Amino acid sequence: MTLKPVAIGYLRRDKAGVAQQWNETEIRSLAKRLGYNLTKTVVFSANTAQPILELIQAARRAKADAVIVPSTTHFDGDSVPGELTKVVDVVTVSPEQTYARWALNPTRWSDPSQDPE
């Protein structure tokens, strides 16, 4: 028996607009194709106070290996937050790209004081 790595989806309702349902379909499709067990999709709005902090907490609760997002436009500043890649890989649907936590945070395990947990 092989266990699939766990992923959660993420999108911003205000960024997705009428494409929200399509974005959720794309997230599920990419997760399946990449071999992830997608446990849920987290949807926030512009009114969410600390979306990245809440997303990190959701990822930890799900014991996720990755967060799959339609594109970097769903993050403030249109870029993947560094604090998120300290916890999980971030995979974008379009363009399909992986922001790997190991590559972006090479000292992740060498200095335990930097572990955000």
Biopython code that builds the backbone (N, CA, C, O; Angstrom):
import numpy as np
from Bio.PDB.StructureBuilder import StructureBuilder

atoms = [
    (1, "MET", "N", (0.842, -1.174, 0.000)),
    (1, "MET", "CA", (0.000, 0.000, 0.000)),
    (1, "MET", "C", (0.892, 1.244, 0.000)),
    (1, "MET", "O", (1.773, 1.386, 0.847)),
    (2, "THR", "N", (0.657, 2.123, -0.939)),
    (2, "THR", "CA", (1.412, 3.375, -1.012)),
    (2, "THR", "C", (0.515, 4.524, -0.584)),
    (2, "THR", "O", (-0.630, 4.648, -1.019)),
    (3, "LEU", "N", (1.061, 5.341, 0.262)),
    (3, "LEU", "CA", (0.308, 6.509, 0.694)),
    (3, "LEU", "C", (0.637, 7.679, -0.211)),
    (3, "LEU", "O", (1.802, 7.967, -0.483)),
    (4, "LYS", "N", (-0.400, 8.343, -0.670)),
    (4, "LYS", "CA", (-0.204, 9.529, -1.503)),
    (4, "LYS", "C", (0.125, 10.718, -0.620)),
    (4, "LYS", "O", (-0.370, 10.812, 0.503)),
    (5, "PRO", "N", (0.961, 11.634, -1.120)),
    (5, "PRO", "CA", (1.183, 12.874, -0.364)),
    (5, "PRO", "C", (-0.111, 13.683, -0.313)),
    (5, "PRO", "O", (-0.930, 13.624, -1.231)),
    (6, "VAL", "N", (-0.280, 14.422, 0.748)),
    (6, "VAL", "CA", (-1.501, 15.195, 0.979)),
    (6, "VAL", "C", (-1.324, 16.624, 0.465)),
    (6, "VAL", "O", (-0.271, 17.240, 0.630)),
    (7, "ALA", "N", (-2.385, 17.130, -0.160)),
    (7, "ALA", "CA", (-2.401, 18.525, -0.607)),
    (7, "ALA", "C", (-3.733, 19.149, -0.238)),
    (7, "ALA", "O", (-4.747, 18.468, -0.090)),
    (8, "ILE", "N", (-3.700, 20.475, -0.093)),
    (8, "ILE", "CA", (-4.944, 21.235, 0.015)),
    (8, "ILE", "C", (-4.928, 22.267, -1.104)),
    (8, "ILE", "O", (-3.868, 22.718, -1.540)),
    (9, "GLY", "N", (-6.100, 22.625, -1.551)),
    (9, "GLY", "CA", (-6.225, 23.671, -2.549)),
    (9, "GLY", "C", (-6.412, 25.009, -1.856)),
    (9, "GLY", "O", (-6.819, 25.072, -0.696)),
    (10, "TYR", "N", (-6.109, 26.071, -2.579)),
    (10, "TYR", "CA", (-6.290, 27.417, -2.024)),
    (10, "TYR", "C", (-6.657, 28.367, -3.136)),
    (10, "TYR", "O", (-6.069, 28.335, -4.218)),
    (11, "LEU", "N", (-7.631, 29.213, -2.866)),
    (11, "LEU", "CA", (-7.929, 30.303, -3.797)),
    (11, "LEU", "C", (-8.607, 31.430, -3.067)),
    (11, "LEU", "O", (-9.166, 31.262, -1.983)),
    (12, "ARG", "N", (-8.543, 32.577, -3.691)),
    (12, "ARG", "CA", (-9.211, 33.772, -3.173)),
    (12, "ARG", "C", (-10.462, 34.005, -4.014)),
    (12, "ARG", "O", (-10.392, 34.116, -5.237)),
    (13, "ARG", "N", (-11.585, 34.076, -3.351)),
    (13, "ARG", "CA", (-12.872, 34.279, -4.013)),
    (13, "ARG", "C", (-12.874, 35.573, -4.825)),
    (13, "ARG", "O", (-13.399, 35.610, -5.937)),
    (14, "ASP", "N", (-12.284, 36.638, -4.265)),
    (14, "ASP", "CA", (-12.279, 37.927, -4.950)),
    (14, "ASP", "C", (-11.371, 37.914, -6.174)),
    (14, "ASP", "O", (-11.593, 38.691, -7.103)),
    (15, "LYS", "N", (-10.373, 37.068, -6.200)),
    (15, "LYS", "CA", (-9.474, 36.967, -7.365)),
    (15, "LYS", "C", (-10.071, 36.046, -8.423)),
    (15, "LYS", "O", (-9.913, 36.286, -9.620)),
    (16, "ALA", "N", (-10.753, 35.001, -7.986)),
    (16, "ALA", "CA", (-11.314, 34.016, -8.921)),
    (16, "ALA", "C", (-12.558, 34.553, -9.635)),
    (16, "ALA", "O", (-12.757, 34.320, -10.827)),
    (17, "GLY", "N", (-13.379, 35.265, -8.888)),
    (17, "GLY", "CA", (-14.617, 35.787, -9.479)),
    (17, "GLY", "C", (-15.494, 34.662, -10.012)),
    (17, "GLY", "O", (-15.700, 33.651, -9.339)),
    (18, "VAL", "N", (-16.007, 34.843, -11.223)),
    (18, "VAL", "CA", (-16.910, 33.854, -11.813)),
    (18, "VAL", "C", (-16.187, 32.564, -12.182)),
    (18, "VAL", "O", (-16.839, 31.564, -12.483)),
    (19, "ALA", "N", (-14.861, 32.563, -12.164)),
    (19, "ALA", "CA", (-14.079, 31.361, -12.513)),
    (19, "ALA", "C", (-13.801, 30.473, -11.300)),
    (19, "ALA", "O", (-13.046, 29.507, -11.410)),
    (20, "GLN", "N", (-14.392, 30.780, -10.155)),
    (20, "GLN", "CA", (-14.080, 30.019, -8.947)),
    (20, "GLN", "C", (-14.319, 28.524, -9.123)),
    (20, "GLN", "O", (-13.452, 27.720, -8.781)),
    (21, "GLN", "N", (-15.456, 28.144, -9.641)),
    (21, "GLN", "CA", (-15.760, 26.720, -9.819)),
    (21, "GLN", "C", (-14.753, 26.069, -10.777)),
    (21, "GLN", "O", (-14.312, 24.944, -10.542)),
    (22, "TRP", "N", (-14.395, 26.769, -11.843)),
    (22, "TRP", "CA", (-13.403, 26.255, -12.783)),
    (22, "TRP", "C", (-12.039, 26.130, -12.106)),
    (22, "TRP", "O", (-11.332, 25.144, -12.315)),
    (23, "ASN", "N", (-11.665, 27.126, -11.295)),
    (23, "ASN", "CA", (-10.390, 27.060, -10.561)),
    (23, "ASN", "C", (-10.355, 25.843, -9.648)),
    (23, "ASN", "O", (-9.332, 25.163, -9.566)),
    (24, "GLU", "N", (-11.453, 25.559, -8.962)),
    (24, "GLU", "CA", (-11.516, 24.398, -8.074)),
    (24, "GLU", "C", (-11.369, 23.104, -8.869)),
    (24, "GLU", "O", (-10.719, 22.164, -8.413)),
    (25, "THR", "N", (-11.967, 23.055, -10.047)),
    (25, "THR", "CA", (-11.828, 21.881, -10.924)),
    (25, "THR", "C", (-10.382, 21.711, -11.367)),
    (25, "THR", "O", (-9.864, 20.594, -11.384)),
    (26, "GLU", "N", (-9.731, 22.809, -11.725)),
    (26, "GLU", "CA", (-8.324, 22.748, -12.140)),
    (26, "GLU", "C", (-7.423, 22.267, -10.995)),
    (26, "GLU", "O", (-6.498, 21.487, -11.218)),
    (27, "ILE", "N", (-7.689, 22.724, -9.796)),
    (27, "ILE", "CA", (-6.913, 22.305, -8.633)),
    (27, "ILE", "C", (-7.063, 20.801, -8.420)),
    (27, "ILE", "O", (-6.073, 20.093, -8.235)),
    (28, "ARG", "N", (-8.305, 20.315, -8.448)),
    (28, "ARG", "CA", (-8.539, 18.870, -8.268)),
    (28, "ARG", "C", (-7.851, 18.055, -9.352)),
    (28, "ARG", "O", (-7.250, 17.018, -9.072)),
    (29, "SER", "N", (-7.942, 18.525, -10.583)),
    (29, "SER", "CA", (-7.348, 17.811, -11.715)),
    (29, "SER", "C", (-5.825, 17.735, -11.597)),
    (29, "SER", "O", (-5.234, 16.677, -11.809)),
    (30, "LEU", "N", (-5.199, 18.854, -11.260)),
    (30, "LEU", "CA", (-3.742, 18.861, -11.136)),
    (30, "LEU", "C", (-3.298, 17.992, -9.959)),
    (30, "LEU", "O", (-2.308, 17.267, -10.059)),
    (31, "ALA", "N", (-4.023, 18.063, -8.856)),
    (31, "ALA", "CA", (-3.681, 17.227, -7.694)),
    (31, "ALA", "C", (-3.714, 15.757, -8.076)),
    (31, "ALA", "O", (-2.803, 15.003, -7.735)),
    (32, "LYS", "N", (-4.741, 15.357, -8.770)),
    (32, "LYS", "CA", (-4.866, 13.957, -9.191)),
    (32, "LYS", "C", (-3.720, 13.574, -10.130)),
    (32, "LYS", "O", (-3.095, 12.527, -9.963)),
    (33, "ARG", "N", (-3.454, 14.426, -11.110)),
    (33, "ARG", "CA", (-2.402, 14.120, -12.089)),
    (33, "ARG", "C", (-1.030, 14.019, -11.440)),
    (33, "ARG", "O", (-0.206, 13.204, -11.857)),
    (34, "LEU", "N", (-0.774, 14.848, -10.410)),
    (34, "LEU", "CA", (0.520, 14.823, -9.733)),
    (34, "LEU", "C", (0.591, 13.789, -8.608)),
    (34, "LEU", "O", (1.633, 13.635, -7.971)),
    (35, "GLY", "N", (-0.508, 13.085, -8.366)),
    (35, "GLY", "CA", (-0.503, 12.012, -7.369)),
    (35, "GLY", "C", (-0.761, 12.443, -5.943)),
    (35, "GLY", "O", (-0.401, 11.732, -5.005)),
    (36, "TYR", "N", (-1.384, 13.605, -5.765)),
    (36, "TYR", "CA", (-1.710, 14.077, -4.425)),
    (36, "TYR", "C", (-3.101, 13.612, -4.012)),
    (36, "TYR", "O", (-3.984, 13.421, -4.848)),
    (37, "ASN", "N", (-3.275, 13.437, -2.719)),
    (37, "ASN", "CA", (-4.582, 13.228, -2.129)),
    (37, "ASN", "C", (-5.070, 14.614, -1.697)),
    (37, "ASN", "O", (-4.660, 15.117, -0.651)),
    (38, "LEU", "N", (-5.940, 15.230, -2.497)),
    (38, "LEU", "CA", (-6.464, 16.563, -2.182)),
    (38, "LEU", "C", (-7.550, 16.411, -1.128)),
    (38, "LEU", "O", (-8.605, 15.833, -1.390)),
    (39, "THR", "N", (-7.284, 16.934, 0.068)),
    (39, "THR", "CA", (-8.225, 16.735, 1.170)),
    (39, "THR", "C", (-9.301, 17.811, 1.244)),
    (39, "THR", "O", (-10.415, 17.546, 1.697)),
    (40, "LYS", "N", (-8.975, 19.020, 0.801)),
    (40, "LYS", "CA", (-9.967, 20.099, 0.795)),
    (40, "LYS", "C", (-9.401, 21.287, 0.038)),
    (40, "LYS", "O", (-8.210, 21.344, -0.269)),
    (41, "THR", "N", (-10.285, 22.236, -0.255)),
    (41, "THR", "CA", (-9.866, 23.503, -0.843)),
    (41, "THR", "C", (-10.312, 24.617, 0.090)),
    (41, "THR", "O", (-11.481, 24.713, 0.463)),
    (42, "VAL", "N", (-9.360, 25.446, 0.452)),
    (42, "VAL", "CA", (-9.607, 26.574, 1.347)),
    (42, "VAL", "C", (-9.894, 27.796, 0.476)),
    (42, "VAL", "O", (-9.117, 28.130, -0.419)),
    (43, "VAL", "N", (-11.019, 28.456, 0.751)),
    (43, "VAL", "CA", (-11.410, 29.633, -0.023)),
    (43, "VAL", "C", (-11.526, 30.821, 0.930)),
    (43, "VAL", "O", (-12.303, 30.796, 1.885)),
    (44, "PHE", "N", (-10.739, 31.863, 0.652)),
    (44, "PHE", "CA", (-10.797, 33.076, 1.454)),
    (44, "PHE", "C", (-11.274, 34.227, 0.587)),
    (44, "PHE", "O", (-11.333, 34.120, -0.638)),
    (45, "SER", "N", (-11.612, 35.330, 1.242)),
    (45, "SER", "CA", (-12.026, 36.538, 0.531)),
    (45, "SER", "C", (-11.050, 37.664, 0.857)),
    (45, "SER", "O", (-10.102, 37.481, 1.621)),
    (46, "ALA", "N", (-11.293, 38.807, 0.277)),
    (46, "ALA", "CA", (-10.464, 39.980, 0.556)),
    (46, "ALA", "C", (-10.603, 40.404, 2.017)),
    (46, "ALA", "O", (-9.744, 41.114, 2.539)),
    (47, "ASN", "N", (-11.675, 39.977, 2.678)),
    (47, "ASN", "CA", (-11.922, 40.343, 4.069)),
    (47, "ASN", "C", (-11.236, 39.434, 5.076)),
    (47, "ASN", "O", (-11.296, 39.699, 6.276)),
    (48, "THR", "N", (-10.588, 38.375, 4.622)),
    (48, "THR", "CA", (-9.881, 37.477, 5.538)),
    (48, "THR", "C", (-8.687, 38.229, 6.112)),
    (48, "THR", "O", (-7.836, 38.722, 5.371)),
    (49, "ALA", "N", (-8.634, 38.310, 7.428)),
    (49, "ALA", "CA", (-7.635, 39.154, 8.090)),
    (49, "ALA", "C", (-6.196, 38.729, 7.810)),
    (49, "ALA", "O", (-5.384, 39.557, 7.398)),
    (50, "GLN", "N", (-5.875, 37.498, 8.017)),
    (50, "GLN", "CA", (-4.507, 37.009, 7.826)),
    (50, "GLN", "C", (-4.553, 35.728, 6.998)),
    (50, "GLN", "O", (-4.370, 34.636, 7.536)),
    (51, "PRO", "N", (-4.795, 35.853, 5.691)),
    (51, "PRO", "CA", (-5.021, 34.652, 4.879)),
    (51, "PRO", "C", (-3.844, 33.682, 4.859)),
    (51, "PRO", "O", (-4.064, 32.471, 4.882)),
    (52, "ILE", "N", (-2.620, 34.159, 4.819)),
    (52, "ILE", "CA", (-1.477, 33.248, 4.748)),
    (52, "ILE", "C", (-1.302, 32.508, 6.068)),
    (52, "ILE", "O", (-1.026, 31.309, 6.072)),
    (53, "LEU", "N", (-1.456, 33.201, 7.174)),
    (53, "LEU", "CA", (-1.377, 32.549, 8.479)),
    (53, "LEU", "C", (-2.461, 31.481, 8.603)),
    (53, "LEU", "O", (-2.192, 30.369, 9.057)),
    (54, "GLU", "N", (-3.676, 31.815, 8.202)),
    (54, "GLU", "CA", (-4.769, 30.839, 8.257)),
    (54, "GLU", "C", (-4.523, 29.672, 7.313)),
    (54, "GLU", "O", (-4.854, 28.532, 7.639)),
    (55, "LEU", "N", (-3.942, 29.946, 6.136)),
    (55, "LEU", "CA", (-3.626, 28.882, 5.183)),
    (55, "LEU", "C", (-2.554, 27.952, 5.755)),
    (55, "LEU", "O", (-2.652, 26.733, 5.615)),
    (56, "ILE", "N", (-1.545, 28.515, 6.388)),
    (56, "ILE", "CA", (-0.494, 27.704, 7.020)),
    (56, "ILE", "C", (-1.108, 26.818, 8.111)),
    (56, "ILE", "O", (-0.767, 25.640, 8.218)),
    (57, "GLN", "N", (-1.994, 27.375, 8.903)),
    (57, "GLN", "CA", (-2.646, 26.588, 9.955)),
    (57, "GLN", "C", (-3.485, 25.459, 9.355)),
    (57, "GLN", "O", (-3.484, 24.341, 9.870)),
    (58, "ALA", "N", (-4.200, 25.753, 8.269)),
    (58, "ALA", "CA", (-5.002, 24.719, 7.595)),
    (58, "ALA", "C", (-4.103, 23.622, 7.035)),
    (58, "ALA", "O", (-4.437, 22.441, 7.126)),
    (59, "ALA", "N", (-2.974, 24.003, 6.460)),
    (59, "ALA", "CA", (-2.032, 23.028, 5.909)),
    (59, "ALA", "C", (-1.467, 22.137, 7.010)),
    (59, "ALA", "O", (-1.330, 20.927, 6.830)),
    (60, "ARG", "N", (-1.146, 22.731, 8.129)),
    (60, "ARG", "CA", (-0.624, 21.939, 9.251)),
    (60, "ARG", "C", (-1.673, 20.982, 9.797)),
    (60, "ARG", "O", (-1.375, 19.823, 10.083)),
    (61, "ARG", "N", (-2.907, 21.471, 9.941)),
    (61, "ARG", "CA", (-3.976, 20.596, 10.438)),
    (61, "ARG", "C", (-4.196, 19.403, 9.506)),
    (61, "ARG", "O", (-4.447, 18.286, 9.958)),
    (62, "ALA", "N", (-4.098, 19.657, 8.209)),
    (62, "ALA", "CA", (-4.303, 18.588, 7.219)),
    (62, "ALA", "C", (-3.055, 17.734, 7.034)),
    (62, "ALA", "O", (-3.086, 16.725, 6.331)),
    (63, "LYS", "N", (-1.947, 18.144, 7.671)),
    (63, "LYS", "CA", (-0.651, 17.476, 7.477)),
    (63, "LYS", "C", (-0.301, 17.439, 5.994)),
    (63, "LYS", "O", (0.153, 16.424, 5.464)),
    (64, "ALA", "N", (-0.526, 18.578, 5.342)),
    (64, "ALA", "CA", (-0.328, 18.694, 3.901)),
    (64, "ALA", "C", (1.139, 18.811, 3.531)),
    (64, "ALA", "O", (1.943, 19.410, 4.244)),
    (65, "ASP", "N", (1.455, 18.220, 2.394)),
    (65, "ASP", "CA", (2.784, 18.347, 1.807)),
    (65, "ASP", "C", (2.822, 19.515, 0.822)),
    (65, "ASP", "O", (3.885, 20.072, 0.546)),
    (66, "ALA", "N", (1.650, 19.877, 0.299)),
    (66, "ALA", "CA", (1.594, 20.923, -0.725)),
    (66, "ALA", "C", (0.283, 21.693, -0.660)),
    (66, "ALA", "O", (-0.736, 21.202, -0.173)),
    (67, "VAL", "N", (0.349, 22.914, -1.167)),
    (67, "VAL", "CA", (-0.837, 23.743, -1.401)),
    (67, "VAL", "C", (-0.889, 23.974, -2.903)),
    (67, "VAL", "O", (0.099, 24.389, -3.510)),
    (68, "ILE", "N", (-2.037, 23.704, -3.495)),
    (68, "ILE", "CA", (-2.210, 23.900, -4.934)),
    (68, "ILE", "C", (-3.114, 25.108, -5.137)),
    (68, "ILE", "O", (-4.201, 25.186, -4.565)),
    (69, "VAL", "N", (-2.655, 26.048, -5.956)),
    (69, "VAL", "CA", (-3.333, 27.326, -6.163)),
    (69, "VAL", "C", (-3.451, 27.581, -7.667)),
    (69, "VAL", "O", (-2.560, 27.190, -8.422)),
    (70, "PRO", "N", (-4.530, 28.229, -8.119)),
    (70, "PRO", "CA", (-4.670, 28.465, -9.563)),
    (70, "PRO", "C", (-3.495, 29.229, -10.175)),
    (70, "PRO", "O", (-3.020, 28.879, -11.256)),
    (71, "SER", "N", (-3.028, 30.267, -9.487)),
    (71, "SER", "CA", (-1.879, 31.054, -9.962)),
    (71, "SER", "C", (-1.390, 31.913, -8.807)),
    (71, "SER", "O", (-2.037, 31.993, -7.763)),
    (72, "THR", "N", (-0.258, 32.545, -9.001)),
    (72, "THR", "CA", (0.284, 33.399, -7.935)),
    (72, "THR", "C", (-0.581, 34.639, -7.701)),
    (72, "THR", "O", (-0.426, 35.309, -6.680)),
    (73, "THR", "N", (-1.481, 34.953, -8.622)),
    (73, "THR", "CA", (-2.353, 36.116, -8.430)),
    (73, "THR", "C", (-3.287, 35.945, -7.231)),
    (73, "THR", "O", (-3.887, 36.917, -6.771)),
    (74, "HIS", "N", (-3.412, 34.728, -6.727)),
    (74, "HIS", "CA", (-4.262, 34.497, -5.558)),
    (74, "HIS", "C", (-3.548, 34.848, -4.256)),
    (74, "HIS", "O", (-4.137, 34.749, -3.179)),
    (75, "PHE", "N", (-2.286, 35.258, -4.346)),
    (75, "PHE", "CA", (-1.527, 35.745, -3.194)),
    (75, "PHE", "C", (-1.370, 37.256, -3.324)),
    (75, "PHE", "O", (-1.263, 37.776, -4.435)),
    (76, "ASP", "N", (-1.356, 37.957, -2.201)),
    (76, "ASP", "CA", (-1.081, 39.395, -2.224)),
    (76, "ASP", "C", (0.292, 39.617, -2.832)),
    (76, "ASP", "O", (1.232, 38.881, -2.532)),
    (77, "GLY", "N", (0.413, 40.611, -3.670)),
    (77, "GLY", "CA", (1.686, 40.905, -4.321)),
    (77, "GLY", "C", (2.000, 39.979, -5.484)),
    (77, "GLY", "O", (3.077, 40.065, -6.073)),
    (78, "ASP", "N", (1.077, 39.101, -5.816)),
    (78, "ASP", "CA", (1.238, 38.161, -6.941)),
    (78, "ASP", "C", (2.493, 37.302, -6.831)),
    (78, "ASP", "O", (3.069, 36.912, -7.846)),
    (79, "SER", "N", (2.917, 37.007, -5.607)),
    (79, "SER", "CA", (4.076, 36.132, -5.437)),
    (79, "SER", "C", (3.838, 35.187, -4.259)),
    (79, "SER", "O", (3.097, 35.496, -3.326)),
    (80, "VAL", "N", (4.487, 34.032, -4.333)),
    (80, "VAL", "CA", (4.323, 33.013, -3.298)),
    (80, "VAL", "C", (5.004, 33.484, -2.005)),
    (80, "VAL", "O", (6.192, 33.804, -2.017)),
    (81, "PRO", "N", (4.268, 33.528, -0.905)),
    (81, "PRO", "CA", (4.845, 33.988, 0.359)),
    (81, "PRO", "C", (5.912, 33.027, 0.891)),
    (81, "PRO", "O", (5.708, 31.814, 0.939)),
    (82, "GLY", "N", (7.035, 33.587, 1.281)),
    (82, "GLY", "CA", (8.124, 32.786, 1.818)),
    (82, "GLY", "C", (7.731, 32.009, 3.059)),
    (82, "GLY", "O", (8.180, 30.879, 3.251)),
    (83, "GLU", "N", (6.890, 32.607, 3.914)),
    (83, "GLU", "CA", (6.488, 31.897, 5.126)),
    (83, "GLU", "C", (5.673, 30.644, 4.810)),
    (83, "GLU", "O", (5.669, 29.698, 5.598)),
    (84, "LEU", "N", (4.989, 30.627, 3.674)),
    (84, "LEU", "CA", (4.230, 29.446, 3.272)),
    (84, "LEU", "C", (5.160, 28.336, 2.790)),
    (84, "LEU", "O", (4.943, 27.164, 3.096)),
    (85, "THR", "N", (6.199, 28.709, 2.033)),
    (85, "THR", "CA", (7.121, 27.688, 1.524)),
    (85, "THR", "C", (8.056, 27.154, 2.602)),
    (85, "THR", "O", (8.835, 26.237, 2.344)),
    (86, "LYS", "N", (7.989, 27.707, 3.783)),
    (86, "LYS", "CA", (8.721, 27.121, 4.900)),
    (86, "LYS", "C", (7.984, 25.901, 5.433)),
    (86, "LYS", "O", (8.558, 25.080, 6.148)),
    (87, "VAL", "N", (6.693, 25.788, 5.077)),
    (87, "VAL", "CA", (5.845, 24.730, 5.614)),
    (87, "VAL", "C", (5.475, 23.696, 4.558)),
    (87, "VAL", "O", (5.483, 22.497, 4.840)),
    (88, "VAL", "N", (5.153, 24.137, 3.353)),
    (88, "VAL", "CA", (4.681, 23.242, 2.287)),
    (88, "VAL", "C", (5.252, 23.659, 0.932)),
    (88, "VAL", "O", (5.721, 24.783, 0.752)),
    (89, "ASP", "N", (5.199, 22.727, -0.008)),
    (89, "ASP", "CA", (5.457, 23.091, -1.396)),
    (89, "ASP", "C", (4.224, 23.833, -1.889)),
    (89, "ASP", "O", (3.112, 23.559, -1.437)),
    (90, "VAL", "N", (4.409, 24.763, -2.806)),
    (90, "VAL", "CA", (3.287, 25.468, -3.419)),
    (90, "VAL", "C", (3.326, 25.156, -4.901)),
    (90, "VAL", "O", (4.343, 25.357, -5.565)),
    (91, "VAL", "N", (2.203, 24.658, -5.416)),
    (91, "VAL", "CA", (2.105, 24.285, -6.823)),
    (91, "VAL", "C", (1.059, 25.180, -7.476)),
    (91, "VAL", "O", (-0.077, 25.261, -7.009)),
    (92, "THR", "N", (1.449, 25.849, -8.557)),
    (92, "THR", "CA", (0.487, 26.671, -9.292)),
    (92, "THR", "C", (-0.012, 25.901, -10.503)),
    (92, "THR", "O", (0.733, 25.150, -11.134)),
    (93, "VAL", "N", (-1.290, 26.102, -10.815)),
    (93, "VAL", "CA", (-1.897, 25.460, -11.976)),
    (93, "VAL", "C", (-1.432, 26.139, -13.259)),
    (93, "VAL", "O", (-1.068, 25.475, -14.230)),
    (94, "SER", "N", (-1.448, 27.482, -13.250)),
    (94, "SER", "CA", (-1.092, 28.215, -14.461)),
    (94, "SER", "C", (-0.217, 29.418, -14.121)),
    (94, "SER", "O", (-0.675, 30.345, -13.453)),
    (95, "PRO", "N", (1.027, 29.415, -14.570)),
    (95, "PRO", "CA", (1.685, 28.311, -15.250)),
    (95, "PRO", "C", (1.974, 27.201, -14.242)),
    (95, "PRO", "O", (2.145, 27.465, -13.052)),
    (96, "GLU", "N", (2.028, 25.968, -14.719)),
    (96, "GLU", "CA", (2.292, 24.857, -13.814)),
    (96, "GLU", "C", (3.732, 24.955, -13.324)),
    (96, "GLU", "O", (4.686, 24.800, -14.085)),
    (97, "GLN", "N", (3.853, 25.219, -12.023)),
    (97, "GLN", "CA", (5.169, 25.401, -11.432)),
    (97, "GLN", "C", (5.110, 24.990, -9.972)),
    (97, "GLN", "O", (4.088, 25.161, -9.307)),
    (98, "THR", "N", (6.218, 24.447, -9.477)),
    (98, "THR", "CA", (6.309, 24.075, -8.076)),
    (98, "THR", "C", (7.336, 24.958, -7.386)),
    (98, "THR", "O", (8.473, 25.089, -7.839)),
    (99, "TYR", "N", (6.920, 25.551, -6.298)),
    (99, "TYR", "CA", (7.807, 26.331, -5.444)),
    (99, "TYR", "C", (8.120, 25.407, -4.266)),
    (99, "TYR", "O", (7.368, 25.342, -3.294)),
    (100, "ALA", "N", (9.229, 24.703, -4.371)),
    (100, "ALA", "CA", (9.566, 23.663, -3.401)),
    (100, "ALA", "C", (10.123, 24.243, -2.120)),
    (100, "ALA", "O", (10.997, 25.110, -2.138)),
    (101, "ARG", "N", (9.610, 23.755, -1.016)),
    (101, "ARG", "CA", (10.072, 24.250, 0.290)),
    (101, "ARG", "C", (11.543, 23.950, 0.511)),
    (101, "ARG", "O", (12.235, 24.737, 1.156)),
    (102, "TRP", "N", (12.038, 22.840, -0.003)),
    (102, "TRP", "CA", (13.450, 22.485, 0.206)),
    (102, "TRP", "C", (14.365, 23.405, -0.590)),
    (102, "TRP", "O", (15.396, 23.849, -0.085)),
    (103, "ALA", "N", (13.996, 23.688, -1.819)),
    (103, "ALA", "CA", (14.845, 24.534, -2.663)),
    (103, "ALA", "C", (14.843, 25.983, -2.185)),
    (103, "ALA", "O", (15.870, 26.659, -2.249)),
    (104, "LEU", "N", (13.711, 26.457, -1.713)),
    (104, "LEU", "CA", (13.597, 27.847, -1.299)),
    (104, "LEU", "C", (14.085, 28.079, 0.129)),
    (104, "LEU", "O", (14.397, 29.209, 0.505)),
    (105, "ASN", "N", (14.149, 27.025, 0.915)),
    (105, "ASN", "CA", (14.547, 27.132, 2.314)),
    (105, "ASN", "C", (15.605, 26.084, 2.637)),
    (105, "ASN", "O", (15.334, 25.150, 3.393)),
    (106, "PRO", "N", (16.808, 26.222, 2.077)),
    (106, "PRO", "CA", (17.812, 25.165, 2.235)),
    (106, "PRO", "C", (18.256, 24.919, 3.669)),
    (106, "PRO", "O", (18.806, 23.856, 3.957)),
    (107, "THR", "N", (18.040, 25.853, 4.569)),
    (107, "THR", "CA", (18.452, 25.658, 5.963)),
    (107, "THR", "C", (17.294, 25.184, 6.822)),
    (107, "THR", "O", (17.378, 25.227, 8.050)),
    (108, "ARG", "N", (16.225, 24.736, 6.202)),
    (108, "ARG", "CA", (15.007, 24.350, 6.919)),
    (108, "ARG", "C", (15.303, 23.444, 8.116)),
    (108, "ARG", "O", (14.790, 23.701, 9.205)),
    (109, "TRP", "N", (16.095, 22.417, 7.956)),
    (109, "TRP", "CA", (16.327, 21.478, 9.053)),
    (109, "TRP", "C", (17.679, 21.678, 9.721)),
    (109, "TRP", "O", (17.949, 21.059, 10.750)),
    (110, "SER", "N", (18.520, 22.516, 9.170)),
    (110, "SER", "CA", (19.827, 22.681, 9.781)),
    (110, "SER", "C", (19.787, 23.590, 11.007)),
    (110, "SER", "O", (20.682, 23.515, 11.849)),
    (111, "ASP", "N", (18.789, 24.433, 11.125)),
    (111, "ASP", "CA", (18.681, 25.326, 12.266)),
    (111, "ASP", "C", (17.282, 25.200, 12.861)),
    (111, "ASP", "O", (16.354, 25.852, 12.383)),
    (112, "PRO", "N", (17.110, 24.364, 13.907)),
    (112, "PRO", "CA", (15.783, 24.144, 14.477)),
    (112, "PRO", "C", (15.103, 25.405, 14.970)),
    (112, "PRO", "O", (13.875, 25.437, 15.056)),
    (113, "SER", "N", (15.857, 26.447, 15.296)),
    (113, "SER", "CA", (15.237, 27.677, 15.786)),
    (113, "SER", "C", (14.452, 28.394, 14.696)),
    (113, "SER", "O", (13.636, 29.268, 14.989)),
    (114, "GLN", "N", (14.700, 28.019, 13.410)),
    (114, "GLN", "CA", (13.984, 28.651, 12.297)),
    (114, "GLN", "C", (12.723, 27.902, 11.931)),
    (114, "GLN", "O", (11.967, 28.371, 11.081)),
    (115, "ASP", "N", (12.465, 26.762, 12.536)),
    (115, "ASP", "CA", (11.260, 25.996, 12.250)),
    (115, "ASP", "C", (10.076, 26.760, 12.812)),
    (115, "ASP", "O", (10.046, 27.040, 14.010)),
    (116, "PRO", "N", (9.067, 27.119, 11.959)),
    (116, "PRO", "CA", (7.949, 27.949, 12.428)),
    (116, "PRO", "C", (6.996, 27.242, 13.384)),
    (116, "PRO", "O", (6.095, 27.892, 13.913)),
    (117, "GLU", "N", (7.149, 25.962, 13.629)),
    (117, "GLU", "CA", (6.226, 25.256, 14.534)),
    (117, "GLU", "C", (6.495, 25.543, 15.944)),
    (117, "GLU", "O", (5.806, 25.025, 16.822)),
]
sb = StructureBuilder()
sb.init_structure("model")
sb.init_model(0)
sb.init_chain("A")
sb.init_seg("    ")
for serial, (resi, resn, name, xyz) in enumerate(atoms, 1):
    if name == "N":
        sb.init_residue(resn, " ", resi, " ")
    sb.init_atom(name, np.array(xyz, "f"), 0.0, 1.0, " ", f" {name:<3s}", serial, name[0])
structure = sb.get_structure()
